[in-house]
Amino acid sequence: MTPMSDTDVIDNFDHERVMMPTIYDVAKQAGVSPKTVSRVINNDAPVKDSTREAVENAIADLGYIPSSAARALRSQRSGLIGVIKGAISAADHAADVRGLPDSFLIQGVQQAAEQAGKILMVADTGGMDDGFAKLVRLFQQYRAEGLIYVSEFHQKIELPMQPEHCPIVLLNCFDERHTPAIVPDDAFGQYELVCNMLAKGHRRIAYITLPEDIIATRLRLSGYRAALAEAGIDFDAKLVATGYTDRSNDIRDLWQALEQVLNQPNPPTALCCGNDEMAMRVYGMLRTRGVRIPEAISVAGYDNHTQIAETLYPTLTTAELPYVEMGKLAINMLLNQEDGENPMISPRVVSGETVWRDSVLARACLK
């Protein structure tokens, strides 16, 4: 058998492409008009059951694929949602704030988009100064019904441009222009975590924080202090230290912070960490010192990064960073804008829960 040449393959492909079945082929095989086929496909007008069955059988036999682009032109809705992630300027690109990956935010967006019958187009700015603007124009060329900008961590931003005639929602960030936004309730998350530790009998609770210039740090510290105040416990500044003095996650900073909070005349019985990754490092440091978790000291994290929290031994008690739920709400907020509704509160704050595992022991159980 003589092998096909490249030209033969191309010609064969072009022939198959030209011969793809059309709506007219379906109508001819089903014995109906093209308009009736369109009604069956779009389900926008009543059709007899026998006629619908004939059309559906013809579609299956011919392998006909309806044109979503044509339907979009008729409905003026493309069904596409643009998702932009990554830094919005080269200056922001240097930030290295590790925590729960932003893929969990997009996971929530994806779940809600599928339920709403929408298709996502996801792209990254690459940290380029004009990356955001280019992607906005690209998505608008594809007639995206709306845009979602996803930030890697909770922060205040300034969009380089505001999309015209296209609704946008900020996810995990906010701005001064009151653009519809969704952010985590970092203060409540830390507050509830500390309240739960207090309920377990702990009265000396240390806190090793993320860098001080991060919004989440300030909010979580306020939640920590509020929980102590509510329990009638005075705030002790010696029990609070910054684990990373900058955004480089330098292990030396964490060692210094841990030494500070542990080397007290009245040492803590429990330790809160800025995130689950920090808690993972603290586990190793405490074991190096011969300190057992949770028998000698209880440890808690923040994020509920299950790949960390459920892998550690003992498994890690942590505050949930509700990324998936935030992503779902972003789609709902975006679609409400399309329908002419305005968000009542912006940014909308979403709370997570304390996820209780084995790393925090009740004081009554300590020996």
Buried (B, 14 or more C-beta within 10 A) or exposed (E): EEEEEEEEEEEEEEEEEEEEBBBEBBBBBBEBEBEBBBBBBEEEEEBEEEBBEBBBEBBEEBEBEBEEEEBBEEEEBBBBBBBBBBBBBBEBBEBEBBBBBBEBBBBBBBBBBEEEEBBBBBBBBEBBBBBBBBBBEBBBEEBBBBBBBBBBBBBBBEBBEEBEEBBBBBBBBBBEEEBBBBBBBBBBBBBBBBBBBBEBBBBBBBBBBBBEEBBBBBBBBBBBBBBBEEBEBEEBEEBBBBBBBEBEBEEEBBBBBBEBBBEEEEBBBBBBBBBBBBBBBBBEBBEEEEBEBBEBBBBBBBBBBBEBBEEBEBBBBBBBBBBBBBBBBBBBBBBBBEEEEEBEEBBBBBBBBBBBBBBBBEEEEBE
